[in-house]
Amino acid sequence: MECGIVSYGVKVPYLRLPIEETINCWKNSSVEMIRNVIGVNYRSVLSSDEDVLTLSADAVNMCINQSDNVFLS
């Protein structure tokens, strides 16, 4: 019997926050460095009804749905 990865699931929060808001709050880095060196303009943030368990459950559901019923054969 063959074994391996047949599918994966990813869930990224939909909402975005400009990096300026994060930098202005934390004051731990520069906006230019984040933009030019790392290449990030926005940060994903959770909605009021999302948490890590919600995102994990959605990712698992995507993984199972995309596996094309390989687990049942």
N, CA and C atoms as an extended XYZ file, in Angstrom:
219
Properties=species:S:1:pos:R:3:atomname:S:1:resname:S:1:resid:I:1 pbc="F F F"
N         0.845       -1.178        0.000 N   MET     1
C         0.000        0.000        0.000 CA  MET     1
C         0.888        1.238        0.000 C   MET     1
N         0.585        2.167       -0.905 N   GLU     2
C         1.333        3.413       -0.972 CA  GLU     2
C         0.833        4.381        0.081 C   GLU     2
N         1.737        5.220        0.530 N   CYS     3
C         1.344        6.204        1.541 CA  CYS     3
C         2.027        7.520        1.220 C   CYS     3
N         1.353        8.614        1.457 N   GLY     4
C         1.927        9.927        1.196 CA  GLY     4
C         0.892       11.017        1.367 C   GLY     4
N         1.296       12.217        1.089 N   ILE     5
C         0.401       13.374        1.195 CA  ILE     5
C        -0.405       13.463       -0.091 C   ILE     5
N        -1.725       13.454        0.028 N   VAL     6
C        -2.583       13.528       -1.147 CA  VAL     6
C        -3.320       14.860       -1.243 C   VAL     6
N        -3.315       15.623       -0.175 N   SER     7
C        -4.019       16.891       -0.182 CA  SER     7
C        -3.539       17.746        0.982 C   SER     7
N        -3.845       19.027        0.915 N   TYR     8
C        -3.557       19.931        2.021 CA  TYR     8
C        -4.626       21.011        2.040 C   TYR     8
N        -4.784       21.647        3.163 N   GLY     9
C        -5.760       22.721        3.306 CA  GLY     9
C        -5.131       23.917        3.997 C   GLY     9
N        -5.493       25.103        3.539 N   VAL    10
C        -4.958       26.341        4.102 CA  VAL    10
C        -6.099       27.317        4.291 C   VAL    10
N        -6.117       27.984        5.408 N   LYS    11
C        -7.119       29.015        5.654 CA  LYS    11
C        -6.409       30.252        6.188 C   LYS    11
N        -6.496       31.346        5.447 N   VAL    12
C        -5.905       32.619        5.850 CA  VAL    12
C        -7.054       33.584        6.108 C   VAL    12
N        -7.009       34.322        7.199 N   PRO    13
C        -8.085       35.285        7.471 CA  PRO    13
C        -8.263       36.267        6.314 C   PRO    13
N        -9.503       36.664        6.084 N   TYR    14
C        -9.849       37.532        4.958 CA  TYR    14
C        -9.486       38.994        5.227 C   TYR    14
N        -9.651       39.453        6.451 N   LEU    15
C        -9.437       40.860        6.774 CA  LEU    15
C        -7.958       41.232        6.730 C   LEU    15
N        -7.669       42.455        6.285 N   ARG    16
C        -6.300       42.947        6.193 CA  ARG    16
C        -6.165       44.261        6.962 C   ARG    16
N        -4.991       44.439        7.557 N   LEU    17
C        -4.662       45.647        8.302 CA  LEU    17
C        -3.373       46.204        7.709 C   LEU    17
N        -3.354       47.492        7.341 N   PRO    18
C        -2.107       48.068        6.814 CA  PRO    18
C        -0.993       47.961        7.854 C   PRO    18
N         0.223       47.715        7.384 N   ILE    19
C         1.324       47.529        8.327 CA  ILE    19
C         1.619       48.794        9.123 C   ILE    19
N         1.243       49.951        8.600 N   GLU    20
C         1.453       51.197        9.349 CA  GLU    20
C         0.728       51.168       10.688 C   GLU    20
N        -0.462       50.576       10.706 N   GLU    21
C        -1.225       50.489       11.955 CA  GLU    21
C        -0.499       49.634       12.988 C   GLU    21
N         0.059       48.524       12.553 N   THR    22
C         0.800       47.652       13.464 CA  THR    22
C         2.070       48.329       13.957 C   THR    22
N         2.824       48.946       13.046 N   ILE    23
C         4.076       49.608       13.418 CA  ILE    23
C         3.811       50.788       14.344 C   ILE    23
N         2.761       51.567       14.078 N   ASN    24
C         2.438       52.705       14.947 CA  ASN    24
C         2.062       52.256       16.355 C   ASN    24
N         1.464       51.108       16.465 N   CYS    25
C         1.069       50.581       17.766 CA  CYS    25
C         2.266       50.010       18.534 C   CYS    25
N         3.039       49.152       17.877 N   TRP    26
C         4.135       48.451       18.558 CA  TRP    26
C         5.443       49.234       18.563 C   TRP    26
N         5.667       50.055       17.540 N   LYS    27
C         6.877       50.870       17.407 CA  LYS    27
C         8.162       50.034       17.542 C   LYS    27
N         8.161       48.847       16.931 N   ASN    28
C         9.313       47.957       17.051 CA  ASN    28
C        10.085       47.779       15.748 C   ASN    28
N         9.679       48.458       14.683 N   SER    29
C        10.351       48.326       13.404 CA  SER    29
C        10.003       49.538       12.551 C   SER    29
N        10.568       49.609       11.353 N   SER    30
C        10.248       50.723       10.462 CA  SER    30
C         9.381       50.228        9.309 C   SER    30
N         8.499       51.087        8.870 N   VAL    31
C         7.591       50.750        7.769 CA  VAL    31
C         8.395       50.493        6.496 C   VAL    31
N         9.438       51.289        6.249 N   GLU    32
C        10.243       51.124        5.039 CA  GLU    32
C        10.926       49.757        5.006 C   GLU    32
N        11.437       49.315        6.154 N   MET    33
C        12.105       48.017        6.195 CA  MET    33
C        11.112       46.893        5.912 C   MET    33
N         9.937       46.951        6.517 N   ILE    34
C         8.928       45.910        6.313 CA  ILE    34
C         8.492       45.881        4.851 C   ILE    34
N         8.284       47.048        4.265 N   ARG    35
C         7.822       47.118        2.873 CA  ARG    35
C         8.900       46.718        1.874 C   ARG    35
N        10.072       47.315        1.996 N   ASN    36
C        11.108       47.148        0.971 CA  ASN    36
C        11.922       45.873        1.134 C   ASN    36
N        12.233       45.483        2.354 N   VAL    37
C        13.078       44.309        2.564 CA  VAL    37
C        12.239       43.041        2.587 C   VAL    37
N        11.165       43.045        3.358 N   ILE    38
C        10.337       41.849        3.500 CA  ILE    38
C         9.268       41.781        2.413 C   ILE    38
N         8.798       42.941        1.934 N   GLY    39
C         7.801       42.970        0.874 CA  GLY    39
C         6.376       42.807        1.357 C   GLY    39
N         6.091       43.230        2.585 N   VAL    40
C         4.755       43.082        3.167 CA  VAL    40
C         4.096       44.454        3.243 C   VAL    40
N         2.855       44.554        2.766 N   ASN    41
C         2.096       45.807        2.849 CA  ASN    41
C         0.917       45.711        3.808 C   ASN    41
N         0.375       44.515        3.979 N   TYR    42
C        -0.781       44.298        4.836 CA  TYR    42
C        -0.551       43.088        5.727 C   TYR    42
N        -1.258       43.063        6.818 N   ARG    43
C        -1.207       41.941        7.739 CA  ARG    43
C        -2.610       41.352        7.833 C   ARG    43
N        -2.714       40.035        7.803 N   SER    44
C        -4.033       39.421        7.940 CA  SER    44
C        -4.405       39.374        9.421 C   SER    44
N        -5.662       39.663        9.703 N   VAL    45
C        -6.151       39.680       11.084 CA  VAL    45
C        -7.453       38.887       11.164 C   VAL    45
N        -7.695       38.336       12.317 N   LEU    46
C        -8.904       37.544       12.536 CA  LEU    46
C       -10.130       38.437       12.658 C   LEU    46
N       -11.237       37.931       12.200 N   SER    47
C       -12.517       38.596       12.386 CA  SER    47
C       -12.978       38.377       13.829 C   SER    47
N       -14.034       39.048       14.225 N   SER    48
C       -14.503       38.925       15.607 CA  SER    48
C       -15.029       37.528       15.923 C   SER    48
N       -15.441       36.781       14.905 N   ASP    49
C       -15.976       35.438       15.154 CA  ASP    49
C       -14.997       34.336       14.735 C   ASP    49
N       -13.729       34.660       14.509 N   GLU    50
C       -12.731       33.671       14.120 CA  GLU    50
C       -11.710       33.480       15.237 C   GLU    50
N       -11.203       32.275       15.323 N   ASP    51
C       -10.073       31.978       16.192 CA  ASP    51
C        -9.259       30.881       15.539 C   ASP    51
N        -8.193       30.447       16.190 N   VAL    52
C        -7.308       29.457       15.581 CA  VAL    52
C        -8.029       28.127       15.355 C   VAL    52
N        -8.967       27.784       16.188 N   LEU    53
C        -9.719       26.537       15.991 CA  LEU    53
C       -10.635       26.619       14.773 C   LEU    53
N       -11.253       27.762       14.559 N   THR    54
C       -12.102       27.957       13.385 CA  THR    54
C       -11.275       27.831       12.108 C   THR    54
N       -10.111       28.496       12.081 N   LEU    55
C        -9.254       28.424       10.903 CA  LEU    55
C        -8.752       27.000       10.678 C   LEU    55
N        -8.405       26.306       11.752 N   SER    56
C        -7.938       24.921       11.632 CA  SER    56
C        -9.024       24.008       11.092 C   SER    56
N       -10.236       24.154       11.604 N   ALA    57
C       -11.348       23.320       11.135 CA  ALA    57
C       -11.638       23.582        9.659 C   ALA    57
N       -11.595       24.839        9.235 N   ASP    58
C       -11.807       25.157        7.821 CA  ASP    58
C       -10.710       24.554        6.943 C   ASP    58
N        -9.459       24.593        7.409 N   ALA    59
C        -8.353       24.024        6.645 CA  ALA    59
C        -8.495       22.507        6.528 C   ALA    59
N        -8.927       21.854        7.599 N   VAL    60
C        -9.136       20.408        7.557 CA  VAL    60
C       -10.255       20.057        6.584 C   VAL    60
N       -11.336       20.812        6.612 N   ASN    61
C       -12.442       20.566        5.676 CA  ASN    61
C       -11.985       20.729        4.234 C   ASN    61
N       -11.184       21.766        3.951 N   MET    62
C       -10.659       21.950        2.597 CA  MET    62
C        -9.791       20.773        2.185 C   MET    62
N        -8.959       20.318        3.095 N   CYS    63
C        -8.062       19.198        2.804 CA  CYS    63
C        -8.852       17.948        2.454 C   CYS    63
N        -9.846       17.652        3.239 N   ILE    64
C       -10.655       16.447        2.996 CA  ILE    64
C       -11.441       16.575        1.695 C   ILE    64
N       -12.015       17.749        1.440 N   ASN    65
C       -12.794       17.942        0.214 CA  ASN    65
C       -11.918       17.885       -1.036 C   ASN    65
N       -10.677       18.342       -0.950 N   GLN    66
C        -9.793       18.350       -2.118 CA  GLN    66
C        -9.094       17.017       -2.339 C   GLN    66
N        -9.207       16.109       -1.394 N   SER    67
C        -8.502       14.831       -1.532 CA  SER    67
C        -9.172       13.930       -2.558 C   SER    67
N       -10.338       14.306       -3.053 N   ASP    68
C       -11.046       13.558       -4.103 CA  ASP    68
C       -11.354       12.122       -3.656 C   ASP    68
N       -11.749       12.008       -2.415 N   ASN    69
C       -12.173       10.730       -1.823 CA  ASN    69
C       -11.090        9.657       -1.883 C   ASN    69
N        -9.832       10.041       -1.817 N   VAL    70
C        -8.738        9.070       -1.808 CA  VAL    70
C        -8.786        8.215       -0.543 C   VAL    70
N        -9.288        8.801        0.549 N   PHE    71
C        -9.334        8.080        1.813 CA  PHE    71
C       -10.349        6.944        1.795 C   PHE    71
N       -11.326        7.029        0.910 N   LEU    72
C       -12.374        6.006        0.882 CA  LEU    72
C       -12.042        4.835       -0.035 C   LEU    72
N       -11.001        4.966       -0.867 N   SER    73
C       -10.693        3.887       -1.806 CA  SER    73
C        -9.695        2.897       -1.247 C   SER    73
